[in-house]
Amino acid sequence: MRGELHFDAVVIGAGMAGLTAATRLAEGGARVCVLAKGVGSTHLAPLTIDVLGYAPDCVEHPEAALAELVAARPDHPYALIGVDAVAPALQWFASCVADGPLPGYRYVGGLERNHLLPSAVGAARPSALVPETMAEGDVRAHEPIAVVGARVLRDFHPALCAANLEKGGRAARAVEVELALDRADANALGVARRFDDADFRGAFAAQLAPRLRAGERVGVPALLGVRDPHGAWTDLQRRLGRPVFEIPTLPPSVPGIRVFEILRSALRAAGGRLILGSEVVGAERSGGRVVSVRAHAAGHDVRYHAPWFVLATGGFASGGLALASDWVTRDTVLGLPLRGTPGEGEPRFVAGYFDEQPMARVGVAVDAGLRAEGAENVLVAGAALPGAIPWHEGSGEGIALASGHRAASAVLEAAGAGAATA
Amino acid sequence: VTTLTTDVLVIGGGATGSGVAWDAALRGFDVVLVDRLDLAEGTSGRFHGLLHSGGRYAVKDPHAAEECIAENVILRRVAADCIEDTGGFFVTTQFDDPEYADRFAAGCEATGVPCEEIPAAEALREEPRLNPRISRAFRVPDANIDAWKTVWSMARGAQERGARVLPYHAVVGIHRDGDEVTGARLRDARTGEETDVQARVTVNASGAWAEHIADMAGIEGVRVLPGRGIMIAMNHRLVNTVVNRCQMPTDGDIIVPIRTVSVIGTTDVHTDDPDDHTVHQDEVDAMLEDGERLVPGFKQARALRVWTGVRPLFEDAKASDTDTRDVTRAHALLDHSQRDGVGRFVTITGGKLTTFRLMAEETMDLVCRQLGETRPCTTSTEPLPGSESGEHYTLGERLERKEERLREDQLICECEMVSRDRLEETMRRHATTNLDDIRRQLRLGMGPCQGGFCIYRATGILHGIDGLSAEEANGALLGFLQERWKGTWPILYGDQLRQARLDDWIFQGVLDVGHLPR
């Protein structure tokens, strides 16, 4: 053991839930540290804030649908978090973005009505709070859509996207342009960085403008800048003289990388620490409490002590949960009890890809206050929570934000109460 | 109903049927080759990929061993580009009867299977992940063979000589004229259109489905007992040499390195339905345990996929004292004019992939006898298209090609290094809207991500090339997604579950393919 560090709270995981919880804790005055094996879900997800997209039909009014969902599924994360906690979390996030390091960049929308935005394959995705750079894509607007792509962008196929938009009853067509890149395979982040450059945008717009028709709006893959997406987007709209919107596609996600930078910056500004490449490999417990966690970094272990821990390690996708070849499912970080695991002899998965998979709702067992079962000072947030199928419901970011926000409030309240009685 | 006229109608586009078509075309016959699905979608495409040296049969079935080594030598020459010369080991582990090794060595000697005993330490030096407790090791000329490439090379070679190759054409009736079979009625599985084929001879090479075709021809007693076996592909080449347990052949005793993966096989469970591909949990567990015996840590490696194949085990319900069929032979060639008094109809079934060429040769020799013609077989000397140079393929081939054109070419399937140029060329040539057909050509989507990244890309490209409607493109995408899921869900654990969940996020989250317009 090379070091012993003490914090007011330690957050494990640097996805949406972990960064939200940590930033909120730091803003509340807690000395907080985030330990993460690597960057989290932000770099994979489109980072529209999907609160509730399907229930199971397409949701138009998330606020109303949330109330129905928690009534029908008291085991759902939203039922534990509380529907009332969702809107403040979204507001907090939106101001984080607005006050963040990307000048002018903001998220628009809320719980009243879902946006309905084209996916890269041309389906219409419902989402509550979205980057301003995507909002003009709402398929319910009447302007015809020109979906713009380039052969060099293998992760975006405008003709297929347009064909499905058309099939869904929207006027759309594809436009292929040439991107001035010197190779056949373009890297999403590399292209996004080029769009931060005004000359590159100018050449792009000059090529595209003459091919657009009157009244068309323009959909492009979500690559419009990393450093200054607001500037890139407004500049492109100005040059083309029409609305432009981003369409998210395969990872890595440029909008997600923007959000990671925004939250990291907010965390630092509030005095919190983020240590990437620091995998939690063990925990010391005392009775029903975790007293410290051991993290492995750069060849040595450090022990982090804290009165509170937030487990935001995600589900199976991020490795927070794992099913081993002996068919035992576990929380890989703290080994906490799980909920929703199919019993012995019951199927874990079923043959129909789109059917509900029995393993889909597994998560770390918690009480109504998001406290882990068997560890009273561990709060659980994000995809590690049981009871939801976020990729299926369109609820991932909503659950992550709201539970991260809520977990931080719980810690701050408890710490405040502790301080008051002390 | 259109009518085709041909010399030889071959029913069944597996290795045997394609081999018969290739053999017949080389002998100058006009050929029609049909399959109800894609070529090599049945048993031939569902094995572990082992080109036997014969070692496996050296004790149990010496005749089969002799056939295997003879064919192994021939195929290395004529199908060189379909084969990777991995070599093979037979190793005695602590779980094996130590007495068997001497019998094995004697069996190889007697059957002519080249076999060299090497120190266990040498085997371990070459294959460091192998069970360190092996006591003996033998080197044999096992290899791997890419069945899809082999079958399509033969089909193309036959096509170049005028053959018509009709995948997705199911036989819906066999035409009989008195005591003779005169051809068959086909139905195009994609369009529903029907075609009559009039043939001088009809060859039933439908393997595990041979009973069904024989029934249609009104022939009794052709009984094929389908024996189902499971195989599991592990990510990476856990070994680079084929590794066999040195014991009497049983379940889960071979690991075959092929392309980017290692395949462990197999089991043998009787099933009534050759289309039954159910994977049972206990079979998976047993196979993983077997893997652990050969390569410790096997279960911790990433299991990519599980599948089943169905062996055609022939049993002649009409067998009598006068039946001259050698009972030890793995394959069965039925001359229905002698057996049943039905002319111009031949059934070939049973056998193993390694001996497909021999089966085809014997079949066409019989066909020639029935037709009263003498045209010699040349498949043992004529290389398949693509194999003319006599060089075997190597694992690094695709990477080498990519490196040559690093900046000019786009990788669509990174796992299997499928480039956009090759994908587009194959889509144009193959004229299919089924991405699974493309997979069998190029291994698209067969790597660790199981299509997570390439399915969307490939669908977009297919849509552009073939001018598909959105509906057809969506069908291709959803069909392939389900097809990939089919082989992963029974074995999802560890990192492959992690990958599957990431793929869920991509398809159901980012792309929202569950809500494409209908």
Interface residues (C-beta under 8 A of the other chain):
Chain A: S41 L44 A45 P46 D50 Y54 C58 S119 A120 V121 G122 A123 A124 R125 R151 V152 R154 D155 F156 H157 A159 L160 A163 N164 E166 K167 G168 G169 D182 R183 A184 D185 P248 T249 L250 P251 S253 G315 F316 A317 S318 G319 A322 L323 A324 S325 D326 W327 R348 F349 V350 A351 G352 Y353 F354 Q357 P390 W391 H392 G394 G396
Chain B: L288 K299 Q300 A303 L406 R407 E408 D409 Q410 L411 I412 R420 F453 Y456 R457 T459 G460 I461 H463 G464 S469 A470 E471 A473 N474 L477 L481 Q482 W485 K486 W489 P490 L492 Y493 G494 L497 R498 R501 L502 D504 W505 I506 Q508 G509 V510 L511 D512 V513 G514 H515 L516 P517
